[in-house]
Amino acid sequence: MNEPEYITAPEALRYLEERKMISKNTFYKCIKNGEIPHIKLGRKIFIRKDFLKQIADLTALKIQAENQKKPRY
């Protein structure tokens, strides 16, 4: 059975910031509120890679849907 792959919170944040998907403050608020599933080992926070892929895919679909709603002249 394949174990899920994890990356550190700063790596996850960099991935999301590069795609203009979330700010640093919002990212850490979402972790604190449990909106972003994570594992904490000591002071380190780890996020599943497949979760980040899901966020990126959903955001891309949302952007695509918004672009289709805009009137074209």
Sequence and secondary structure as in RCSB ss.txt:
>XXXX:A:sequence
MNEPEYITAPEALRYLEERKMISKNTFYKCIKNGEIPHIKLGRKIFIRKDFLKQIADLTALKIQAENQKKPRY
>XXXX:A:secstr
     EEEHHHHHHHHHHTT   HHHHHHHHHHTSS  EEETTEEEEEHHHHHHHHHHHHHHHHHHHHHS   
